[in-house]
Amino acid sequence: MAYSAPSTLQGALSALAAGPVAVIAGGTDFYPGLRDAPAPTDLLDITGIAELRGIARTPTGWRIGACTRWSEIVRADLPPAFDGLKAAGREVGSVQIQNAATVAGNLCNASPAADGVPPLLTLEAEVELASDRGKRRLPLGEFISGVRQVALRPGELVAALHLPDPPAGARAGFAKLGSRRYMVISIAMVAVLVRLDGAGAIAEARIAVGACSPVARRLPALEVMLAGCPAARLAGFDIAPAHLEPLAPIDDLRGTAAYRLDAVAELCRRALAEAVGVAERGDG
Amino acid sequence: MDERVAAARTRFRLNGAPVTLSPVPGERLSEVLRERLGAREVKIGCNAGDCGACTVLVDGAPVCACLMPAQQAEGRSVETVAALVRDDRHGRALAAAFQNRAAAQCGICTPGMITAAVALLRADPVPDEAAIMDALNGVLCRCTGYRAIIAAVLEAGRSPLPGGAGEVGSAVRRLDGAAKVEGREAYGDDIAPPGTLEMRVIRSPHPRARFALGDLDTFLAVRDGLEAVLTAADVPGRNAFGTIPGFIDQPVFAEAETRFRGEAVAAVIGTPEAMRRFDPADFPVTWTPLPAVATLAEALAPEAPQLHAGRAGNVMCEGFVECGDPEAALARADVTVEGRFRSGFVEHAYIEPDAGYARMRDGRLEVQACTQAPVMDREGLEDILGMERGSVRIVPSAVGGGFGSKLDLSVQPYLALGALTTGRPVRLAYSRIETMQVTTKRHPSDILLRIGARRDGRLCGLSFAGDFNTGAYASWGPTVANRVPVHASGPYRVADYRAEARAIHTHCPPSGAFRGFGVPQAAIAQEVLFDEIAEKLDMDPLEFRYLNALENGLPTVCGQVFEQGVGIRACLDALRPAWTAARDEAAAFNARAASDGGPRRKGAGLACGWYGCGNTSLPNPSTIKAGIRADGTLVLHQGAMDVGQGANTVIAQIFATALGVPLGCVTLVGADTDVTPDAGKTSASRQTYVSGNAARLAGAALRADILMRCNASEAARIALGAGAVEVTEGARTQRLPLGRLPPDAEGYVLRAEETYDPPTRPLDASGQGVPYAQFGYAAHLVLVEVDTALGHVRPQRFTAAHDVGRAINPLLVEGQVHGGIAQGMGMALMEEYLPGLTENLHDYLIPTVGDMPPVETLIVEEPDAHGPYGAKGLGEHVLIPTAPAILNAIRHATGCRLRAVPVTPDRMRAAILERQK
């Protein structure tokens, strides 16, 4: 029975390699997941590892340490392309949760309704995985492999997320649908990242949808269709079923599958309008 | 580098002072703070980060202490509300403002709220409302409707003291408010000393199952620190509890078959260390799931399994009221409307899970737990334990919200058996999952309603048939079945009326008492159809209601004629200006939206309600005792449980006014079955009315005694001084020295004890009689905005007119109104308990601080001849009109007729799409 809190990544990886141990970081999924059962007695706390913390510029983009708290992301000085990620961060539970929950925890929990995943998909995040055998990277869409499933091998930890530099001038938006304001598991949510050309039309669009498939998905057909669309016409943009083809929503206590598909189209339009609206104001 | 810290010490600063301890792996910061460091002001509401009651500041940032491994506090600063309200200038300002605004009702969320608000004010000393909502978004409150909390944070540091000396009608601070804002209030799980033996109940994982217990002796023998296992075999008296004679049917421990998911079959008692390791999944029991019925339709099917012998067809009981000839009236009506309305289980979702502490003292059992009904608890436990009357003492803890559910026994039977069996003190706190699985719920309903009217707008026949899913055991189901037919007319003159209600058993948690006892469900059907019939008649919805409203001298559907005190028309009159403004605002908004092509629409809706105060045609006396000690101390034995609604303050205000002394003279002694007389249960909106009358009589009796001893007239003034009472009449002041009077056994030299029981008469076979001595009346107006593209409904503002007869304390009246509306809004828009699916506060949604719009409270005072100073009850009345008002507003906004609650976004959107077809 031990509580291990290493201060280096190597220390954590050694502990992981030594035998079964439950990893704990922000605790915001760990404790609720216990329901009424006792906590595991061997715990590896990775929040004391400096190299897993913080947001840093890299030559080709940004590195977000695995244990970076959502409130750190919300407060960070980041380009407008990260506004969708920040907006999602403000929807991760409550202020209390955002002060504790980590960005990697949101991914490893692998809830289909994880608010952080769609914006990270639009930012084309890669997940850096570390073990005592070395490091590897996976695109986020491959790292989360199913409902509550991730591609972590035994002995591996998420060390960081790597986000390539977003397209110059890109803007982002995030739209979440829930039955109440604050602290609500999403019925559906949409993250968008768009870049306008000089004429005010869409030059590039990335759209990702959460809570409508086992793993949040990008919508490539819609992204292609949007290219060239004038910003002013986004609010009424017709989204066809084929655009939503990657989604496979289910009926659950938060809403029906049909409702989710219906709402997602509207959420896409709103997130796009929000992102473009920011761009139109020309701030920065 | 692997730094094992299992045995190592964790050091941090708690409220500025260094602390050192060795947490067990997995131990939460909340547990360490509460059980090792005495910081019981950190409250546990869910242990899952959903309620925020445990919010503390770690290095200044609010976090849920329940989600933080204690070791993560290493080297950091932890602050709790107890120190913040003492040492931090923002904390002090908030503590004052929360009291001035009555922003703490039950107070269980208050430590979390104030702590989160301190973090906000440190960063932003002058926040706006949006910033406050963002900062408080992680703390749930079930009592206040949040608006008083928002107001308190907005005006922290410059909050005016509410006025008055405490006489009836003055909006004074709650008498128990300081303890709540300072975190000193001791709730059910705050009583037991650290180290007390803990209990855990073993529960059925199936809605219905046969079960066999395994080898309990071996189970106990191989586990260090487990002290005892309790089963049905350990119940010395009657293995049953309930609330209504003839319906005592719920076993403490099931004996062969369980009837709902979560039903108890055993309990385990052990040391805290052993219980930390204990996994209920290891308990030796085998289950054989059996076919179960979950819905009314399933339970009523001919082949359905029968839950209880003697309740054929799973029908537990029926209620019935009839007057005139409703079928003939409906046949001759010029217009009729009808509808089938449904609602689901609603969870009380008080933030304090049921909890308590029990011990044996001098051969008697003493239980301290959260409850709304201490004397009923005592009698129920004496039956279970097979003990003589008087063997059990109930000393209620503070109650972190009840709303009806804490009228029933919950933890108490297990605590009692645990203390009796082990001879040692025991504690038991339900987990959030447990409390949601096993405590009572609001009854799901399935209602058929037909209403007729004449072309002149007069009602002409109303026929109501409602089935209510009462779950596995009776609880307060009979009360629902009886109350609904009496109230299903609403506060209107209906000459030809028939209403029948049935309570039907299913393999679901017991449905019981929940703010309104079934009347809110019935009101949805009746008030929604009123809007539809008004539309058919081309009448304004308010004017249709006004035309048909009860008045003094008109009989109710029970044939009861009130010659005074009927205030529904006064409520509608009070709403008129806001009604016109809201309809105009909605029309203007919708005209703009239609031309812009925007998806949002607004609508204004209203609904009325009435509610009889006190038990239906049954005695429900309250007794209030007071005494004066030789030193001049005035003691009020106030046994009306304050579950946040304010009885401690209201009853004391009435008493002080009747005696003729300032409220500040009163020293309160709370409910305690050994020293405080029975003031009945806190239910049926009866405390202000019934216990208030007993307090008025007690105050008057004490006053009369004093005046008689001084030979003074009723006009004299009484003043309490040190060791004497001074009686002044005109220029003459007499001194009554108390030291010369003989003290009684309790040390009182003067005393009074008075009882009040509402004058009612039984209902006959047709439901005719005098069910209540008084009703309270209400009318609500809401303006909603519907996002028609997404189906989202957002109330924008409420205006609530309530006839309370006389507002004993307007500040607390407003608190009840806000809180009732929040619950009614939750029922209308988001709340539905699904057994097995929504057993926590992230799948079961109640409104957050961001959902609650402003509320304007219009206090209407149509005095009641029976009420103390004219006062009527209020607690339950509030949420009766809220949900139908919202449905009517949705219909105004969208044209959609919703027939079921909650109107979640997907249901709203489906209705919009259906209408567009």
Interface residues (C-beta under 8 A of the other chain):
Chain A: M1 A2 Y3 S4 A5 P6 S7 T8 Q10 G11 S14 A15 A18 I24 G26 G27 T28 F30 Y31 P32 R35 D36 A37 P38 A39 P40 T41 D42 L43 D45 T47 S71 R90 G93 S94 V95 Q96 I97 N99 A100 L177 S179 R180 R181 Y182 M183 V184 I185 I187 L253 R254 G255 T256 Y259 D262 A263 E266 L267
Chain B: M1 D2 E3 R4 V5 A6 P23 V24 P25 G26 E27 R28 N47 A48 G49 D50 G52 T55 V58 A61 P62 V63 C64 C66 L67 M68 P69 Q71 Q72 E74 A116 A119 M133 D134 A135 N137 G138 V139 L140 R276 R277 F278 D279 P280 A281 S431 I433 E434 P599 A789 L790 G791 H792 L829 M830 E832 L834 L837 T838 N840 H842 D843 L845 P847 T848 V849 G850 D851 T904 P905 D906 R909 A910 L913
